[in-house]
Amino acid sequence: MTASPPIPHAAFQPRRLICVGFRRWKQYNLAPILAPQAESLLFVRDAAAAARLKPGPQDRLGWWSATAPDGVAELARESGTPAWRIEDGFYRSVGLGSDLIPPASLVLDGSGIYFDPRQPSDLETILQTAGFTPEELDRARTLRRYIIEQGLTKYNLEPRGAACWPGAEGRPVLLVPGQVEDDASIRLGCSAIRTNAALLQQARIAAPDAYIVYKPHPDVMSGNRKGRVALNEAALWADHIEKDLSVISCINAADEVHVMTSQAGFDALLRGKRVVTYGQPFYAGWGLTEDRDTSGAAFTRRQRRLSLDELTAGALLRYPLYWDANRGAPVPCETVLRQLATRRDALEREGGLEKLRLGFWRRQIRKAAVLIKAMAG
């Protein structure tokens, strides 16, 4: 896979990037990536502290995720300061962000954020309006092949063995990936179906004869986040609950994937699987998915029909910022994907991947070490 030059993330570099309300550990992890995006990077506690800096049109205000801290959106409007909503990219790390592992990709969105369909995001605008060159689409195809060959996903943490589920023979296999139920993508992007239990029930109604596999989200299985469907409750609709294998192993063994807004639906699309959505994820509404609830505003806005390569180019090449921690510099998407695959494989050979994934107290000690470094910095 040949790397191409990275596309510049911003049209110009702001004078100051003023990030509001970031926890110390997040400041520690994100500062090296965010600092080159402006002439000066500042972290402040709240809107009052940001206002004392007198931001203006030459600056940027930044906050994490979709919802601005109290008063910051008003400050942006009143001062004429553009804002960036900041979030993890789609191929993030080897290990969980909730375990305080730093990201290798970020999204800096000036109009919305990809998982909030209430208004267009930069990604939606790219997918709706951008013209993709033949070279870009070829690069997207190569990128997609590499992701498939390497079995890459957002966290690259779980075993990638072949799935072998007793009782699945001769039946269509339907995968239901679980999500963190208090996640913003569900709160903002789902209406009728908003829980893992409801998603499982709908999947069973849609495919009464299918072999349904429920894959809990790794953040939930780790105990870091909410959303764990009690196993006996999940068993009312699922034939198998997969707690060990990677979601990629599950996708590879499935005929179709049913999701609310999970990135697993995007991973499944990359692998040519049928994807059924019950929410408004960024990859829905472009003619590539079967969308069961099209009442949301995003489906009204998304009028363009995309090819899989166009979706890949927009979501992975145009939208995120990729970062090489060793060089301390932005890099192309291809470089980060190679680094993730290399690091994951090395940890797997040494037994370190299992240590990264399992062991509650081991993970707490590792998180505490990050917190100590953050406080000292």
N, C-alpha and C positions, 0 to 999 in steps of 0.2 A: 504494500500500500504506500504510494508516494504522497508525501505531504505537499500541500499547496500553501502559498502565503496566506496568513490570516487576513480576513476582511476587517478593516478598522471598525471598532465597536461604535465609536461616536464620531459625528461630523466635526466636532471641535472639542478641545479640552477645556472644561470649565476652570475658572480661577480657583474656586474652592468647592470641594464636595463635603457638605455638612451632614453627617449621618446622626440621626436622632433616635435615642432610646435603645441602642444596642447594648446587650449585656457584655460584661468584660471579656468573657471567653470568646464571644463572637467577634468582638473588636480584635482580639489577639489573632484569631484565625483568618479574618477577612482583610485586615489592614494591608498585608503585603500585596493582595490582589487589587484592592481599591485604590491604593496610593498612586499608582501610575495613571489612573483615570482622571486625575485633576492636578493642577499645580500644587494644591495643598489639600490634605485630608484632615478633617476635624471630626471628632466624636463628641457629642454633647448629650446631656441627660434628657432634656425635654424641650418643648417649644419655646419656653421663656428663655432658656439658654441660647437656643438657635436665634431667637429674635435679637438678642443683645449683640450678635455678630453682624447684624444689618445685612442680611443676604439680599441679592439682587439678581437681575437677569443674567449676569455673567457667571453666577454660581449655580450649584445644584444642591437641592435638599434630597436626602436619601433616607429611606426607612425600610425595614424588613417586612416582606410579604405584602399582602394586599391592603391592609388597614393601617393608615397613618396613626402615630401616637397623637394624643389629644392636642389639638391646636395647630398641628404642623401643616395639615392641608390648607387651613385658613391662612396661615403665615405664607405659604407658597402663593396662594391667590393674591393676597394683599400686597406682597412684595414683588410680584411678577417673577418669582424664582421657579424655574422648571424643577420637576421632581423625578427621581428615579426610585421605583420600587425594586428592591433587590431580593433575589431568591437563588436557591441552588439550581444548577443546570440539570439536564436530563441524564447525563453520565457524570456522576459526581465524585466517586471515591471508591476505595476498597475499605468497607466498613461504614457504619451508620453515622449520619450527621448527629443523631440524638446521643451518640457516644462521644461527641465533640471532636470527631475526626474532620480535619479541614477539607474544604471542597477543591476539586480541580477544575470546576466550571461554575460560573455564575451567570445570572440573568440580570441585566440592568435595563428596566423597561420604563420608557418615558411617558407612556400613555395609559397603561393598565398593568396587568400581569397575566400570564398565559392561563392560569387556572381560575380567573375571575371573569365569567362571561357576561357580567352586567354591562360592561363597556368594552370596546375593542382594545386589545393589547397591541404592542408593537409586532408580536408574532402573528396575530390575526391579520393585521394590515399587510405584513409581508406575504402571507399566504393568499390574501384576497387580491393583491395588486401587483406583486413583483413579477418581473420577467426574468426567467432563469435561463442562463446561457447553456448551450450544449456542453461546454466544458464543465459547468457547475453541475449539470445533471449527471454527467459521466462520473464526476467526483462523488456525487451522492450515491450512485450505484455501487461504486467501489467501497465506499464507507459502509453501506448497508451489508455488503458481502462480508466485510471484515467483522462487523458486529455479530453477524450470524455465526461465522466460523469460530470466533473466540468466545461466544456465549456471554457477551457483555450485557450488563444491565446497570441500573442506577447505583447499586451498592456493592455488587460483585463479591458477595460474602458467603453464599451458601453452596453446598456441594452440587456439582453439575452432572451427576451420574444419570444414566438412562432410567426413565420411569418404568416400573413394572407393577401394575396395579391388578391384583386378583379380582376377577369378575368383570374386567373391562373388555375382554375379548368379544368381538362381534357386536359391540354396541358403540354408538357415537360417543366420543369423550368430550365433555364440556367442562371447561375450567372456569372457576369463579375465584378471582384474586380478591382477598380481603383488603380493606383499607383501614386507616386510622380514622375512626368515626367523627372525631372532632376536628379533622383536617379542614382547612379553609376551602379546598377544592370541592368537598362535599357540602359544606355550609353554603357556599356561594353558587355551586354549579349543579345541584340536584334539587328536585322538587318532590316528586312522589316517592321515589326510592332513595332513602338516606342512611340505611344501616346495612351491615353485612348480612344480617338475618333476612331482611326484606329482599335483598338482592338474590340470595340463595333461593328463597321461596319463588321469586319470579322466574329464575332460571329453571326450576323444577316444573313450574306451570308451562313454560315455553317448550320444554323438552322432557315430557314425562318418562320417556323410555331411555333417556341418555344416562351414561355413567358420569356423574357429576363429581368433580374433584374441587374441594375447597382448599385454597392456599392462604393461610393467615399472613398478614403483612409482617415483615421482619421486625419493624419497630414495635409492633404489638407483641410478638412472641418474645422479644427481648425484655418486655416489661416496662419499656420506656414510655409507651404511649397507650391511649385508650382504644378499645375497639374489638376486644377479644370476644368473639361469639363463644359461649360455653359449648364445649365439644359435643355434649349430648343434644344441645339445641341445633347445632350445625348438622348433626347426624340425622335429623328429621328430614333433611332435603339432600344432603350430600352422601354419596356412596363411599367416599374416601376423604380424609383430612390429611393433607400433606404438610408435615411439620419440619421436614429435613431438607428435601431437594430444593434447588433453586427454582424460582418461578420460570426461568428459561427452560429447565428440564420439563416442567409441567406444560409450558406452551408447546414445546416440540412434540409432546405426546398427545396433545389435544387436537380435536377437529375444529373447535370454535371456542371463543373466549367471551364471557359476559362480564361487563364492568359497569361501575358507576362512573368514575372519572380517572381510574388508576392508570399510571404510566404503563402498566402491563398490557393495556390495550394497544398502545403505540408499539411496544416490543412485539406484540403478536402481529400487528400489521406489517412490520418490517420482515417478518417471517412468512408472510403470505397467508395468514390464518383469517378465517371469518371472525369479525369482531362485532359484538352487539353491545350498544351503549344504552344506559338508563339515565345519563346525565348529559352535561355539555363539556366534555373534555376538549382540549385544543385540537385534537385530531379528528373530531366528529364534525359532521355537516359538510364535508368536502366530497362526498360521493364514495368514500372508501369504507365506511362503516354502515351497519344497519342500526339506525337510531330509533329507539322505542318511544322516547319522550321528546318531541320536537317543539314543545310549547315555549321553550326559552328564547330570549331575544337573540342569542348567538346564531340560531338556525335561520332567523330572518336575515341577518347580516351576511352570512356566509353563502354567497350565491355562486361562487366559482367551483368548478369540478377540477380536482387535482389528480395528478398521477402520484404514485407512491414515491417516485424520485423527487417530484416537486415538493411534496410534504417533507421528505427527508432533508432536502436542501434548505428549505425555509427553517425547519425546526432545529437542525443540527449545525448548519454552516452559516446561516445569516444571523441567527438570534443570540446564541450564548457567547460569553467570553470564556476562553480557555486559558489555563494558567499552569506553568511549569514551575513548581516550588524550588527545584534544584537550580534552575537558571535565574529564577526571580523575574520572569518575563512572560508576557502573553505569547501563546503559541497556537498553531492550527489545531482544529479538532482532532485530526489524525494523530498528532503527537500525544495528546492526552489519552486517547483510546489505546495506543500502543503501551503507554506507561501503566495504565490501569491493568491491562492484560499481563504485562510483565511482572508487576508487583503482586497481583493475585496469584499467578502461577508460582512465583518464588515462595510466597507464604504457604501456599498449598503443599509444595514439596517439603518445606521445613516443619510442617505441622502448625504453623503460626496462624493460618486462616481459622482453624477451629478455636484457637485461643482468643482470637479477635471476636469471634461470634458467640462463644459460650462462656459461662462462668460469671455469675452476677457480680461477685465481689471483685474478681479480677478486672472487670469492666469499670467498676466504681473507682478502683485505685487508679486506673488509667485516666479516667475523667478528672479525678482529683488532681493528678499531676498537671493536666492542662490548666485547670483553674488556678493552681498555684503559680504557674508560669504567667498566666494572664494578669493576676494580681500584682506580681512582681514587676511586670512590664509597664 
